[in-house]
Amino acid sequence: MTEYTHMNGFNTNNSKTHRRSLFVDVTFANGTMTACIVGPRIGEREASVVSIAINNKLKEYGSKVDNLVLDFSDIQFISSLGLGMCIDVRNTAEKCNANTSIVGLTSHLTELFEMMRLDRLFQIESAQANFGSAA
């Protein structure tokens, strides 16, 4: 479950106060690193911050990471630099022998990933797949 912080981005739940990224929340448990990307868009500024944050965590945990999950549930728009960020963190994960998947894409973003043939690099689950049947 994602922790909520005050508007200033400081987390005071731990004994040590630390600054969290405004654009991504990275957690690690049982060999799976999950990066929940904060929306609604990934542009130039966001892409570089997210990439650095995820790559640093991947390097920190190294071979302990079996799977990297990029959670795009809050994202409505992604620039070309955001797509490049996805490839960059995938390449870093691959160096750690970790698989990379993307969850929570809208149908529009799923089409974009397919058009750019990025669905060949990632296991992709669209937002609709997460909600099941509405019947």
C-alpha positions in Angstrom: 0.0 0.0 0.0 1.3 3.5 -0.8 2.1 5.8 2.0 0.6 9.2 1.9 2.8 12.2 2.8 2.2 15.8 3.5 2.2 18.2 0.5 5.9 19.0 1.0 6.9 15.5 0.1 8.4 14.6 3.5 7.7 11.3 5.0 7.5 11.5 8.8 6.3 7.9 9.4 9.9 6.6 9.8 12.3 7.5 12.6 14.3 9.3 9.9 12.6 12.0 7.8 13.5 11.8 4.1 12.5 13.4 0.9 10.6 11.3 -1.6 10.4 11.9 -5.3 7.4 13.9 -6.5 7.1 11.8 -9.6 7.6 8.1 -8.5 7.2 5.9 -5.4 9.6 2.9 -5.6 9.0 0.0 -3.3 10.7 -3.4 -3.0 9.4 -6.7 -1.6 9.9 -10.4 -2.3 12.1 -9.8 -5.3 9.7 -7.4 -7.0 10.4 -3.7 -7.3 7.3 -1.6 -8.0 7.6 1.9 -9.3 4.3 3.8 -9.1 4.6 6.7 -11.4 2.7 9.9 -10.3 0.7 11.5 -13.0 -1.0 12.8 -14.9 1.9 13.1 -17.4 5.5 12.1 -18.0 7.3 14.9 -19.8 11.0 15.8 -20.0 11.3 16.9 -16.4 9.4 13.9 -15.0 11.1 11.4 -17.2 14.6 12.2 -16.0 13.7 12.3 -12.3 11.8 9.0 -12.6 14.6 7.3 -14.5 17.2 8.4 -12.0 15.1 7.3 -9.0 14.3 3.8 -10.5 17.9 3.2 -11.8 19.4 4.1 -8.4 17.1 1.7 -6.6 17.8 -1.0 -9.2 21.5 -0.5 -8.6 21.0 -0.5 -4.9 19.2 -3.9 -4.8 21.1 -5.4 -7.8 20.6 -9.1 -8.3 17.9 -9.2 -5.5 15.4 -7.8 -8.0 13.7 -10.5 -10.1 10.9 -8.3 -11.5 10.5 -4.6 -12.1 6.8 -3.4 -12.4 6.2 0.1 -13.8 2.7 1.2 -12.6 1.2 3.8 -15.0 -2.3 3.8 -13.3 -2.1 7.6 -12.7 -0.6 8.5 -16.2 -2.7 10.0 -19.0 0.0 11.3 -21.2 3.6 10.2 -22.0 6.1 12.1 -24.1 8.8 10.5 -26.3 11.2 11.2 -23.4 8.9 9.2 -21.2 9.0 6.3 -23.6 12.8 6.6 -23.6 12.7 6.5 -19.8 10.8 3.2 -19.9 13.5 1.7 -22.2 16.3 3.1 -20.0 15.0 1.5 -16.8 14.3 -1.7 -18.6 17.9 -1.9 -19.8 19.1 -1.3 -16.2 16.7 -4.0 -14.9 18.0 -6.4 -17.6 21.6 -5.9 -16.3 20.2 -7.1 -12.9 18.6 -10.1 -14.7 15.1 -8.7 -13.9 12.0 -8.9 -16.1 10.1 -5.6 -16.6 6.4 -5.2 -16.9 4.1 -2.3 -17.2 0.7 -2.2 -15.6 -2.2 0.3 -15.6 -1.9 1.7 -19.1 -5.0 3.4 -20.5 -6.2 2.1 -23.8 -4.8 5.1 -25.5 -1.3 4.5 -24.0 -1.6 0.8 -24.7 -2.1 1.7 -28.4 0.9 4.0 -28.3 3.2 1.3 -26.8 1.9 -1.1 -29.5 2.4 1.4 -32.3 6.0 2.1 -31.1 6.4 -1.7 -30.8 7.4 -1.3 -27.2 5.0 -4.2 -26.4 7.8 -6.4 -27.6 10.1 -5.2 -24.8 7.6 -5.3 -21.9 4.9 -7.5 -20.6 2.0 -5.0 -20.7 -1.3 -5.1 -18.8 -3.8 -2.4 -19.6 -5.9 -0.6 -17.1 -9.0 -2.5 -18.1 -7.3 -5.8 -17.3 -6.9 -4.7 -13.7 -10.7 -4.1 -13.1 -12.2 -7.4 -14.5 -15.7 -7.7 -15.8 -18.3 -5.0 -15.2 -21.3 -7.4 -15.7 
